[in-house]
Amino acid sequence: MELNAKIPSGPIDQKWTKHKFDMKLVNPANKRKYSVIMVGSGLAGASGAASLAELGYNVKCFCYQDSPRRAHSIAAQGGINAAKNYQNDGDSVFRLFYDTVKGGDFRSREANVHRLAEVSGNIIDQCVAQGVPFAREYGGLLDNRSFGGAQVSRTFYARGQTGQQLLLGAYQALEKQIGLGQVEMYSRHEMLDVIVIDGMARGIVVRDMVSGELQVHMADAVILSTGGYGNVFFLATYAKGANGTAAWRAYKKGAAFANPCFTQIHPTCIPVSGEYQSKLTLMSESLRNDGRIWVPKAVGDKRAPGDIPEDERDYYLERIYPSFGNLAPRDVSSRAAKRVVDEGRGVGPTEVGVYLDFADAINRLGEDKIRERYGNLFEMYERITDENPYKVPMRIFPATHYTMGGLWVDYNLESTVPGLFVAGEANFSDHGANRLGASALMQGLADGYFVLPYTMGNYLGSNKFEPVQEDHPEVIQVVTGVEERIRSLLALEGSRTVMDIHRELGQIMWEYCGMARNKEGLETALQKIPALREEFWENAIVPGTFSELNQSLEYAGRVADFLEIGELMCRDALTREESCGAHLREEHQSEEGEAVRDDENFSHVAAWEYTGEDSEPKRHIEPLEFEYVALATRSYK
Amino acid sequence: MNLTLHVWRQKDARTKGQFVKYGAPDISDDMSFLEMLDVVNERLVLEGEEPIAFDHDCREGICGTCGVVINGRAHGPRDRTTVCQLHMRSFGDGDEIWIEPWRAKAFPVIKDLVVDRTAFDRLIAAGGFVSVRTGSPQDANAILIPKVDADLAMDAAACIGCGACVAACPNASAMLFTSAKVSQLALLPQGKPEREMRVKKMIARMDFEGFGNCTNHGECTVVCPKAVSQENIARLNREYLRSTVVADRRLEA
């Protein structure tokens, strides 16, 4: 397997411009002869499908939800970054590029990140023109706020519902194309395999989740915008249905899986309250603009937060990282929270939590101002915990939130399978080992609105596509494989529920492949996961039948894949003998517990190749070069 | 706490459904309503019965996927709350809870508590958008929008498309949903060029899908998890009236 990133030559700020000129075009009359499949309808999927359809390509779009508007991009709260410098505070494309490369702890590709920063401004223009109601100042100009890992205010927001508003903008553009007949929409359809013919991705197999029918859809190219695989942890901030199946099926068809161990643990989530818990809820990072994070100085201090005097509190982020304070990046903040909890200074009934306190901000700005900024988040917190955060500090703790790892793609967003493109969280490319806040929305929309429309044209214009019939032997073989797998899932009549097994997998992953990892733990996980997988295939229960709406079957298929993805994550974490960003190997940390990178041996992307059910995956390397942002130890002090 | 559930079970769209009684013992106050259903379902699976099908996804009140009628009220007893954000502390020990799907001609039942709401998507496709080609807009700050207008637009845009408004309406009308989108885009300068066409097409589509008319009961706003206001319906009516008197040429485009 060859990993050719296809990075254009020339100075970094001209690469994308030059590449856009060098790429092949498809003339307007010919565009209607091509067809493209888009799997997923989140920010990347909806914006990509709408933009490609607008150009004149025939697009089919698939999502497992009942409507494309439900994709989990909708849950993003805080905002979207863009290098507009509307605040006159020194922002620029280069600064956004610099912050993102540094924030990713030097494990992302410079050329991709620069392109992301370049198009960030266009995204805001596009969304405003669609009628996205971003927050405004009284003069009518757009408002901005700050996010972690940056010292400028470059984050645009729509109350605490930025993801919702951006997604609805893209969804409405998509619905317009559906209304025009340029996109055929298939909601409640789940992709279960990719069809690769003569080395090129030419279609997919999906299950109609209402009738159970398996369908084949053929096209000239396939795009996966299927999100991340963070639900491998069971408890995460993901939607319950979010899964890694599409990416995993593609991996088994030859798409390399890059940096699977890079998972983001978000520092500000509502702590776990009981065993029945089904998911964790994020409290936006924007809260750290005004909230102060603290724990008691003394171990085992059980007093109510209001009874603990100022001088007995440890505002540990402000103490350790004075220049970024409460806005230290996510990986750094999460680990700091874990450390104080491990020391026995955690708060709340389970003692696994830290305070996020708004008392100072309320004194300074008044309760009304805080309500205006964060009202819906405070309400959500109160609803879940039954505590009033205007009166008592919030309790928060880190939780799995995003996967920086994903299918390997080149500069054109094409995977190692020709014709199979990957966009948004599903690919690995832009965030390195740690994603900065408000950058996921930016990347999803950059890929969909501004990258795919160009690179897809180049791919379609550079290749010849023979028509493929649905009775092609390869198609029949893929469909048979999918059907057999469903039948073997339905044959499981053991004594453990799938959710119970998933929960156990989550515990293994959190314990050994969570915020801190070590060799011994990862080796233990690599023993436990295959054993649990065996138990799944022997002892799980999957009720219901093939030809009906069967949520148990859908879930079982996803968990079966998580049981394999988890193993690859641990394998990747074990092989990466360094700490970087969100990946902290305990063997490689400073005395203060900060990540210590090994640039000599690990300044690369690790991309895994599937080699068969009974053999170990093969690790390939794409070296990373840093010409414009000098390799340095990240410091937020 | 220990509860008794009466849950609507229906095999598919063609089969007649019925309420089935289930016990729900040992339920914690801190569970969400859907977590309570998870617990009941886990037990059903272990007992070899088929679990209750219900729609859900984000479980944080924003995706709009979940929604059932609880004791006669869409999304249950708490104001401004989706089912996934409703916690069992809103119920008491020994309560009997009746759970049924959204009921509306335009939302046929697929199975148990799951309904087909694709009519909402078709309403948006009819005109709930601003036509803007990717890559063509001018600088974002070139359009000045007074804060008060942006805020009103955001109030309307907060709609999550869950369908509770339709379920609660005695006429199964989609006026609140439709008016939220029409309002958002009519309030903003970006939406002005297409405003007459938009309101006409969306209302025609609403009728075509089999939604009823609005007779100002106001049930929709009461159950709306995002408290989308009835003012939007008034604005929709004004927009509709307005579209009947502006120059025809703009409608023929």
Contacts between the chains, C-beta under 8 A, distances in Angstrom:
chain1	res1	chain2	res2	distance
A	47	B	134	7.7
A	50	B	134	7.3
A	51	B	134	4.2
A	54	B	133	6.0
A	54	B	134	6.1
A	65	B	57	6.2
A	65	B	63	7.6
A	65	B	65	6.5
A	66	B	55	6.4
A	66	B	65	6.6
A	66	B	116	7.4
A	66	B	117	6.1
A	66	B	118	7.1
A	67	B	117	6.6
A	67	B	118	6.7
A	67	B	120	6.8
A	67	B	121	5.2
A	67	B	161	6.9
A	68	B	121	7.3
A	69	B	64	7.2
A	69	B	121	7.3
A	69	B	124	7.9
A	69	B	161	5.8
A	70	B	57	5.8
A	70	B	58	7.7
A	70	B	63	4.5
A	70	B	64	6.3
A	70	B	65	5.2
A	71	B	63	8.0
A	72	B	57	7.2
A	72	B	58	6.1
A	72	B	63	7.0
A	74	B	58	6.8
A	74	B	62	5.5
A	74	B	63	5.2
A	75	B	58	4.9
A	75	B	60	5.8
A	75	B	62	5.1
A	75	B	63	6.7
A	84	B	140	7.3
A	84	B	141	7.8
A	86	B	141	6.4
A	121	B	140	7.9
A	122	B	135	6.8
A	124	B	140	4.6
A	125	B	137	4.4
A	125	B	138	6.7
A	125	B	139	6.0
A	125	B	140	4.8
A	126	B	132	7.1
A	126	B	134	6.4
A	126	B	135	7.3
A	126	B	137	5.7
A	127	B	140	7.9
A	128	B	137	7.0
A	128	B	140	4.2
A	128	B	143	6.3
A	128	B	190	7.3
A	129	B	130	6.9
A	129	B	132	4.4
A	129	B	136	7.8
A	129	B	137	3.6
A	129	B	138	7.8
A	129	B	140	7.9
A	129	B	143	7.8
A	129	B	190	5.8
A	130	B	129	7.5
A	130	B	130	5.2
A	130	B	132	5.5
A	130	B	190	7.0
A	131	B	130	4.7
A	131	B	153	7.5
A	131	B	184	6.6
A	131	B	185	5.3
A	131	B	188	5.1
A	131	B	190	4.6
A	131	B	191	5.4
A	133	B	150	5.3
A	133	B	151	7.9
A	133	B	153	4.2
A	133	B	154	4.1
A	133	B	157	5.3
A	133	B	184	6.7
A	133	B	188	7.0
A	134	B	140	8.0
A	134	B	150	7.3
A	135	B	150	7.2
A	136	B	145	5.6
A	136	B	146	7.5
A	136	B	147	4.7
A	136	B	150	4.3
A	136	B	151	8.0
A	137	B	147	6.6
A	138	B	146	7.8
A	138	B	147	5.1
A	139	B	144	7.2
A	140	B	144	3.3
A	140	B	145	5.3
A	140	B	146	5.5
A	140	B	147	7.1
A	141	B	141	5.5
A	141	B	144	6.8
A	142	B	140	6.0
A	142	B	141	5.9
A	158	B	154	6.1
A	158	B	157	7.7
A	159	B	154	6.2
A	159	B	158	7.9
A	161	B	62	6.9
A	161	B	158	6.6
A	164	B	62	5.8
A	164	B	158	7.8
A	164	B	160	7.5
A	165	B	154	7.7
A	165	B	157	6.1
A	168	B	157	6.9
A	171	B	124	7.4
A	172	B	124	6.0
A	172	B	128	5.8
A	172	B	129	3.7
A	172	B	130	7.4
A	173	B	129	6.3
A	173	B	132	7.5
A	173	B	134	7.8
A	175	B	121	6.2
A	175	B	124	4.4
A	175	B	125	4.2
A	175	B	128	6.8
A	175	B	129	6.3
A	176	B	125	6.8
A	176	B	129	4.6
A	176	B	131	6.6
A	178	B	121	7.5
A	178	B	125	5.1
A	179	B	122	8.0
A	179	B	125	3.6
A	179	B	126	6.4
A	185	B	121	7.4
A	187	B	118	6.7
A	187	B	121	7.5
A	210	B	110	5.8
A	237	B	60	8.0
A	239	B	57	4.3
A	239	B	58	4.5
A	239	B	59	7.3
A	239	B	63	6.5
A	240	B	56	6.1
A	240	B	57	5.8
A	240	B	58	7.7
A	240	B	59	5.9
A	241	B	57	5.1
A	273	B	30	4.9
A	274	B	28	5.8
A	274	B	30	5.8
A	274	B	31	7.3
A	276	B	28	6.5
A	276	B	31	5.4
A	276	B	35	5.2
A	276	B	38	7.1
A	276	B	39	5.9
A	277	B	35	7.0
A	278	B	32	7.4
A	278	B	34	7.0
A	278	B	35	5.1
A	278	B	38	5.8
A	278	B	59	6.5
A	279	B	59	4.8
A	279	B	60	7.6
A	281	B	59	7.8
A	281	B	60	5.0
A	282	B	60	7.6
A	379	B	80	7.8
A	380	B	60	7.0
A	380	B	61	6.7
A	380	B	85	7.1
A	383	B	81	6.7
A	383	B	85	5.2
A	383	B	87	6.9
A	384	B	32	7.9
A	384	B	85	7.4
A	384	B	87	7.1
A	386	B	30	7.8
A	386	B	87	7.5
A	386	B	89	6.4
A	449	B	134	5.1
A	449	B	135	7.3
A	450	B	134	7.6
A	450	B	135	7.1
A	453	B	134	6.7
A	453	B	135	8.0
A	495	B	46	7.5
A	497	B	42	5.2
A	497	B	45	5.1
A	497	B	46	6.5
A	499	B	38	7.2
A	499	B	42	6.2
A	500	B	42	7.5
A	541	B	45	5.6
A	541	B	46	7.2
A	543	B	45	5.7
A	543	B	48	7.5
A	543	B	49	7.6
A	543	B	50	5.5
A	543	B	51	6.7
A	544	B	50	6.0
A	548	B	11	7.8
A	548	B	12	6.8
A	548	B	111	7.2
A	549	B	12	7.5
A	549	B	53	6.0
A	549	B	110	5.8
A	549	B	111	4.5
A	549	B	114	6.5
A	551	B	51	7.3
A	551	B	53	5.6
A	552	B	45	7.0
A	552	B	51	6.2
